[in-house]
Amino acid sequence: MSLDQAKALIEKMKSDVAFSERVLAIEDVAERLNLIKSEGFDCN
């Protein structure tokens, strides 16, 4: 994940409460990454 992508993810987590809650509700790291990827963020 690039620095720009990480900053964008943090901003989305701050501004979109529903998204943030969905991400934080997932305990499995692989599943959490899949959700983040499905939202258009390039992370690994």
mmCIF file of the N, C-alpha and C atoms, coordinates in Angstrom:
data_MODEL
# 
_entry.id   MODEL 
# 
loop_
_atom_site.group_PDB 
_atom_site.id 
_atom_site.type_symbol 
_atom_site.label_atom_id 
_atom_site.label_alt_id 
_atom_site.label_comp_id 
_atom_site.label_asym_id 
_atom_site.label_entity_id 
_atom_site.label_seq_id 
_atom_site.pdbx_PDB_ins_code 
_atom_site.Cartn_x 
_atom_site.Cartn_y 
_atom_site.Cartn_z 
_atom_site.occupancy 
_atom_site.B_iso_or_equiv 
_atom_site.pdbx_formal_charge 
_atom_site.auth_seq_id 
_atom_site.auth_comp_id 
_atom_site.auth_asym_id 
_atom_site.auth_atom_id 
_atom_site.pdbx_PDB_model_num 
ATOM 1   N N  . MET A 1 1  ? 0.856   -1.158  0.000  1.00 0.00 ? 1  MET A N  1 
ATOM 2   C CA . MET A 1 1  ? 0.000   0.000   0.000  1.00 0.00 ? 1  MET A CA 1 
ATOM 3   C C  . MET A 1 1  ? 0.905   1.224   0.000  1.00 0.00 ? 1  MET A C  1 
ATOM 4   N N  . SER A 1 2  ? 0.628   2.105   -0.935 1.00 0.00 ? 2  SER A N  1 
ATOM 5   C CA . SER A 1 2  ? 1.422   3.331   -1.005 1.00 0.00 ? 2  SER A CA 1 
ATOM 6   C C  . SER A 1 2  ? 1.018   4.271   0.122  1.00 0.00 ? 2  SER A C  1 
ATOM 7   N N  . LEU A 1 3  ? 1.849   5.234   0.369  1.00 0.00 ? 3  LEU A N  1 
ATOM 8   C CA . LEU A 1 3  ? 1.569   6.221   1.405  1.00 0.00 ? 3  LEU A CA 1 
ATOM 9   C C  . LEU A 1 3  ? 0.286   6.985   1.077  1.00 0.00 ? 3  LEU A C  1 
ATOM 10  N N  . ASP A 1 4  ? 0.087   7.322   -0.187 1.00 0.00 ? 4  ASP A N  1 
ATOM 11  C CA . ASP A 1 4  ? -1.134  8.034   -0.602 1.00 0.00 ? 4  ASP A CA 1 
ATOM 12  C C  . ASP A 1 4  ? -2.370  7.179   -0.347 1.00 0.00 ? 4  ASP A C  1 
ATOM 13  N N  . GLN A 1 5  ? -2.285  5.880   -0.655 1.00 0.00 ? 5  GLN A N  1 
ATOM 14  C CA . GLN A 1 5  ? -3.405  4.975   -0.410 1.00 0.00 ? 5  GLN A CA 1 
ATOM 15  C C  . GLN A 1 5  ? -3.692  4.865   1.088  1.00 0.00 ? 5  GLN A C  1 
ATOM 16  N N  . ALA A 1 6  ? -2.643  4.791   1.895  1.00 0.00 ? 6  ALA A N  1 
ATOM 17  C CA . ALA A 1 6  ? -2.817  4.700   3.345  1.00 0.00 ? 6  ALA A CA 1 
ATOM 18  C C  . ALA A 1 6  ? -3.489  5.950   3.892  1.00 0.00 ? 6  ALA A C  1 
ATOM 19  N N  . LYS A 1 7  ? -3.073  7.111   3.405  1.00 0.00 ? 7  LYS A N  1 
ATOM 20  C CA . LYS A 1 7  ? -3.691  8.367   3.842  1.00 0.00 ? 7  LYS A CA 1 
ATOM 21  C C  . LYS A 1 7  ? -5.156  8.419   3.428  1.00 0.00 ? 7  LYS A C  1 
ATOM 22  N N  . ALA A 1 8  ? -5.458  7.972   2.208  1.00 0.00 ? 8  ALA A N  1 
ATOM 23  C CA . ALA A 1 8  ? -6.834  7.969   1.727  1.00 0.00 ? 8  ALA A CA 1 
ATOM 24  C C  . ALA A 1 8  ? -7.697  7.031   2.570  1.00 0.00 ? 8  ALA A C  1 
ATOM 25  N N  . LEU A 1 9  ? -7.155  5.870   2.926  1.00 0.00 ? 9  LEU A N  1 
ATOM 26  C CA . LEU A 1 9  ? -7.891  4.925   3.769  1.00 0.00 ? 9  LEU A CA 1 
ATOM 27  C C  . LEU A 1 9  ? -8.168  5.538   5.132  1.00 0.00 ? 9  LEU A C  1 
ATOM 28  N N  . ILE A 1 10 ? -7.189  6.172   5.713  1.00 0.00 ? 10 ILE A N  1 
ATOM 29  C CA . ILE A 1 10 ? -7.373  6.804   7.023  1.00 0.00 ? 10 ILE A CA 1 
ATOM 30  C C  . ILE A 1 10 ? -8.442  7.884   6.943  1.00 0.00 ? 10 ILE A C  1 
ATOM 31  N N  . GLU A 1 11 ? -8.422  8.683   5.897  1.00 0.00 ? 11 GLU A N  1 
ATOM 32  C CA . GLU A 1 11 ? -9.429  9.725   5.729  1.00 0.00 ? 11 GLU A CA 1 
ATOM 33  C C  . GLU A 1 11 ? -10.821 9.127   5.583  1.00 0.00 ? 11 GLU A C  1 
ATOM 34  N N  . LYS A 1 12 ? -10.936 8.040   4.827  1.00 0.00 ? 12 LYS A N  1 
ATOM 35  C CA . LYS A 1 12 ? -12.243 7.378   4.665  1.00 0.00 ? 12 LYS A CA 1 
ATOM 36  C C  . LYS A 1 12 ? -12.702 6.809   6.000  1.00 0.00 ? 12 LYS A C  1 
ATOM 37  N N  . MET A 1 13 ? -11.789 6.236   6.772  1.00 0.00 ? 13 MET A N  1 
ATOM 38  C CA . MET A 1 13 ? -12.148 5.693   8.079  1.00 0.00 ? 13 MET A CA 1 
ATOM 39  C C  . MET A 1 13 ? -12.651 6.805   8.999  1.00 0.00 ? 13 MET A C  1 
ATOM 40  N N  . LYS A 1 14 ? -12.054 7.985   8.901  1.00 0.00 ? 14 LYS A N  1 
ATOM 41  C CA . LYS A 1 14 ? -12.468 9.117   9.735  1.00 0.00 ? 14 LYS A CA 1 
ATOM 42  C C  . LYS A 1 14 ? -13.814 9.685   9.296  1.00 0.00 ? 14 LYS A C  1 
ATOM 43  N N  . SER A 1 15 ? -14.042 9.759   7.992  1.00 0.00 ? 15 SER A N  1 
ATOM 44  C CA . SER A 1 15 ? -15.216 10.457  7.486  1.00 0.00 ? 15 SER A CA 1 
ATOM 45  C C  . SER A 1 15 ? -16.431 9.566   7.268  1.00 0.00 ? 15 SER A C  1 
ATOM 46  N N  . ASP A 1 16 ? -16.236 8.266   7.115  1.00 0.00 ? 16 ASP A N  1 
ATOM 47  C CA . ASP A 1 16 ? -17.339 7.351   6.826  1.00 0.00 ? 16 ASP A CA 1 
ATOM 48  C C  . ASP A 1 16 ? -17.479 6.373   7.994  1.00 0.00 ? 16 ASP A C  1 
ATOM 49  N N  . VAL A 1 17 ? -18.363 6.710   8.915  1.00 0.00 ? 17 VAL A N  1 
ATOM 50  C CA . VAL A 1 17 ? -18.514 5.918   10.136 1.00 0.00 ? 17 VAL A CA 1 
ATOM 51  C C  . VAL A 1 17 ? -18.974 4.495   9.823  1.00 0.00 ? 17 VAL A C  1 
ATOM 52  N N  . ALA A 1 18 ? -19.891 4.340   8.891  1.00 0.00 ? 18 ALA A N  1 
ATOM 53  C CA . ALA A 1 18 ? -20.393 3.005   8.547  1.00 0.00 ? 18 ALA A CA 1 
ATOM 54  C C  . ALA A 1 18 ? -19.262 2.130   8.008  1.00 0.00 ? 18 ALA A C  1 
ATOM 55  N N  . PHE A 1 19 ? -18.437 2.695   7.127  1.00 0.00 ? 19 PHE A N  1 
ATOM 56  C CA . PHE A 1 19 ? -17.292 1.955   6.587  1.00 0.00 ? 19 PHE A CA 1 
ATOM 57  C C  . PHE A 1 19 ? -16.331 1.577   7.715  1.00 0.00 ? 19 PHE A C  1 
ATOM 58  N N  . SER A 1 20 ? -16.027 2.523   8.552  1.00 0.00 ? 20 SER A N  1 
ATOM 59  C CA . SER A 1 20 ? -15.112 2.279   9.667  1.00 0.00 ? 20 SER A CA 1 
ATOM 60  C C  . SER A 1 20 ? -15.624 1.157   10.569 1.00 0.00 ? 20 SER A C  1 
ATOM 61  N N  . GLU A 1 21 ? -16.912 1.182   10.868 1.00 0.00 ? 21 GLU A N  1 
ATOM 62  C CA . GLU A 1 21 ? -17.491 0.144   11.725 1.00 0.00 ? 21 GLU A CA 1 
ATOM 63  C C  . GLU A 1 21 ? -17.431 -1.226  11.056 1.00 0.00 ? 21 GLU A C  1 
ATOM 64  N N  . ARG A 1 22 ? -17.693 -1.268  9.741  1.00 0.00 ? 22 ARG A N  1 
ATOM 65  C CA . ARG A 1 22 ? -17.615 -2.546  9.019  1.00 0.00 ? 22 ARG A CA 1 
ATOM 66  C C  . ARG A 1 22 ? -16.200 -3.095  9.054  1.00 0.00 ? 22 ARG A C  1 
ATOM 67  N N  . VAL A 1 23 ? -15.212 -2.232  8.822  1.00 0.00 ? 23 VAL A N  1 
ATOM 68  C CA . VAL A 1 23 ? -13.810 -2.674  8.812  1.00 0.00 ? 23 VAL A CA 1 
ATOM 69  C C  . VAL A 1 23 ? -13.407 -3.183  10.198 1.00 0.00 ? 23 VAL A C  1 
ATOM 70  N N  . LEU A 1 24 ? -13.722 -2.418  11.221 1.00 0.00 ? 24 LEU A N  1 
ATOM 71  C CA . LEU A 1 24 ? -13.293 -2.775  12.566 1.00 0.00 ? 24 LEU A CA 1 
ATOM 72  C C  . LEU A 1 24 ? -14.041 -3.977  13.136 1.00 0.00 ? 24 LEU A C  1 
ATOM 73  N N  . ALA A 1 25 ? -15.204 -4.294  12.594 1.00 0.00 ? 25 ALA A N  1 
ATOM 74  C CA . ALA A 1 25 ? -15.975 -5.443  13.066 1.00 0.00 ? 25 ALA A CA 1 
ATOM 75  C C  . ALA A 1 25 ? -15.377 -6.765  12.609 1.00 0.00 ? 25 ALA A C  1 
ATOM 76  N N  . ILE A 1 26 ? -14.537 -6.728  11.583 1.00 0.00 ? 26 ILE A N  1 
ATOM 77  C CA . ILE A 1 26 ? -13.932 -7.946  11.044 1.00 0.00 ? 26 ILE A CA 1 
ATOM 78  C C  . ILE A 1 26 ? -12.640 -8.239  11.805 1.00 0.00 ? 26 ILE A C  1 
ATOM 79  N N  . GLU A 1 27 ? -12.587 -9.384  12.448 1.00 0.00 ? 27 GLU A N  1 
ATOM 80  C CA . GLU A 1 27 ? -11.416 -9.740  13.240 1.00 0.00 ? 27 GLU A CA 1 
ATOM 81  C C  . GLU A 1 27 ? -10.321 -10.395 12.408 1.00 0.00 ? 27 GLU A C  1 
ATOM 82  N N  . ASP A 1 28 ? -10.710 -11.139 11.380 1.00 0.00 ? 28 ASP A N  1 
ATOM 83  C CA . ASP A 1 28 ? -9.740  -11.835 10.539 1.00 0.00 ? 28 ASP A CA 1 
ATOM 84  C C  . ASP A 1 28 ? -9.050  -10.841 9.601  1.00 0.00 ? 28 ASP A C  1 
ATOM 85  N N  . VAL A 1 29 ? -7.736  -10.805 9.640  1.00 0.00 ? 29 VAL A N  1 
ATOM 86  C CA . VAL A 1 29 ? -6.964  -9.839  8.867  1.00 0.00 ? 29 VAL A CA 1 
ATOM 87  C C  . VAL A 1 29 ? -7.210  -9.993  7.369  1.00 0.00 ? 29 VAL A C  1 
ATOM 88  N N  . ALA A 1 30 ? -7.235  -11.221 6.866  1.00 0.00 ? 30 ALA A N  1 
ATOM 89  C CA . ALA A 1 30 ? -7.442  -11.450 5.436  1.00 0.00 ? 30 ALA A CA 1 
ATOM 90  C C  . ALA A 1 30 ? -8.813  -10.948 4.999  1.00 0.00 ? 30 ALA A C  1 
ATOM 91  N N  . GLU A 1 31 ? -9.831  -11.198 5.801  1.00 0.00 ? 31 GLU A N  1 
ATOM 92  C CA . GLU A 1 31 ? -11.173 -10.720 5.480  1.00 0.00 ? 31 GLU A CA 1 
ATOM 93  C C  . GLU A 1 31 ? -11.228 -9.193  5.519  1.00 0.00 ? 31 GLU A C  1 
ATOM 94  N N  . ARG A 1 32 ? -10.559 -8.608  6.487  1.00 0.00 ? 32 ARG A N  1 
ATOM 95  C CA . ARG A 1 32 ? -10.525 -7.144  6.597  1.00 0.00 ? 32 ARG A CA 1 
ATOM 96  C C  . ARG A 1 32 ? -9.863  -6.546  5.361  1.00 0.00 ? 32 ARG A C  1 
ATOM 97  N N  . LEU A 1 33 ? -8.746  -7.136  4.929  1.00 0.00 ? 33 LEU A N  1 
ATOM 98  C CA . LEU A 1 33 ? -8.065  -6.651  3.734  1.00 0.00 ? 33 LEU A CA 1 
ATOM 99  C C  . LEU A 1 33 ? -8.944  -6.802  2.495  1.00 0.00 ? 33 LEU A C  1 
ATOM 100 N N  . ASN A 1 34 ? -9.701  -7.897  2.419  1.00 0.00 ? 34 ASN A N  1 
ATOM 101 C CA . ASN A 1 34 ? -10.604 -8.085  1.289  1.00 0.00 ? 34 ASN A CA 1 
ATOM 102 C C  . ASN A 1 34 ? -11.667 -6.994  1.238  1.00 0.00 ? 34 ASN A C  1 
ATOM 103 N N  . LEU A 1 35 ? -12.209 -6.619  2.381  1.00 0.00 ? 35 LEU A N  1 
ATOM 104 C CA . LEU A 1 35 ? -13.192 -5.540  2.417  1.00 0.00 ? 35 LEU A CA 1 
ATOM 105 C C  . LEU A 1 35 ? -12.562 -4.229  1.966  1.00 0.00 ? 35 LEU A C  1 
ATOM 106 N N  . ILE A 1 36 ? -11.383 -3.935  2.465  1.00 0.00 ? 36 ILE A N  1 
ATOM 107 C CA . ILE A 1 36 ? -10.699 -2.699  2.101  1.00 0.00 ? 36 ILE A CA 1 
ATOM 108 C C  . ILE A 1 36 ? -10.408 -2.684  0.601  1.00 0.00 ? 36 ILE A C  1 
ATOM 109 N N  . LYS A 1 37 ? -9.965  -3.812  0.071  1.00 0.00 ? 37 LYS A N  1 
ATOM 110 C CA . LYS A 1 37 ? -9.700  -3.918  -1.373 1.00 0.00 ? 37 LYS A CA 1 
ATOM 111 C C  . LYS A 1 37 ? -10.979 -3.730  -2.172 1.00 0.00 ? 37 LYS A C  1 
ATOM 112 N N  . SER A 1 38 ? -12.085 -4.264  -1.681 1.00 0.00 ? 38 SER A N  1 
ATOM 113 C CA . SER A 1 38 ? -13.358 -4.149  -2.399 1.00 0.00 ? 38 SER A CA 1 
ATOM 114 C C  . SER A 1 38 ? -13.850 -2.708  -2.457 1.00 0.00 ? 38 SER A C  1 
ATOM 115 N N  . GLU A 1 39 ? -13.320 -1.872  -1.579 1.00 0.00 ? 39 GLU A N  1 
ATOM 116 C CA . GLU A 1 39 ? -13.666 -0.450  -1.570 1.00 0.00 ? 39 GLU A CA 1 
ATOM 117 C C  . GLU A 1 39 ? -12.722 0.360   -2.459 1.00 0.00 ? 39 GLU A C  1 
ATOM 118 N N  . GLY A 1 40 ? -11.816 -0.335  -3.146 1.00 0.00 ? 40 GLY A N  1 
ATOM 119 C CA . GLY A 1 40 ? -10.956 0.346   -4.108 1.00 0.00 ? 40 GLY A CA 1 
ATOM 120 C C  . GLY A 1 40 ? -9.566  0.728   -3.612 1.00 0.00 ? 40 GLY A C  1 
ATOM 121 N N  . PHE A 1 41 ? -9.208  0.265   -2.444 1.00 0.00 ? 41 PHE A N  1 
ATOM 122 C CA . PHE A 1 41 ? -7.884  0.563   -1.910 1.00 0.00 ? 41 PHE A CA 1 
ATOM 123 C C  . PHE A 1 41 ? -6.933  -0.581  -2.247 1.00 0.00 ? 41 PHE A C  1 
ATOM 124 N N  . ASP A 1 42 ? -5.741  -0.234  -2.703 1.00 0.00 ? 42 ASP A N  1 
ATOM 125 C CA . ASP A 1 42 ? -4.743  -1.225  -3.076 1.00 0.00 ? 42 ASP A CA 1 
ATOM 126 C C  . ASP A 1 42 ? -3.864  -1.500  -1.855 1.00 0.00 ? 42 ASP A C  1 
ATOM 127 N N  . CYS A 1 43 ? -4.154  -2.593  -1.171 1.00 0.00 ? 43 CYS A N  1 
ATOM 128 C CA . CYS A 1 43 ? -3.361  -2.907  0.016  1.00 0.00 ? 43 CYS A CA 1 
ATOM 129 C C  . CYS A 1 43 ? -2.930  -4.357  -0.010 1.00 0.00 ? 43 CYS A C  1 
ATOM 130 N N  . ASN A 1 44 ? -1.869  -4.629  0.729  1.00 0.00 ? 44 ASN A N  1 
ATOM 131 C CA . ASN A 1 44 ? -1.354  -5.978  0.815  1.00 0.00 ? 44 ASN A CA 1 
ATOM 132 C C  . ASN A 1 44 ? -0.805  -6.241  2.188  1.00 0.00 ? 44 ASN A C  1 
# 
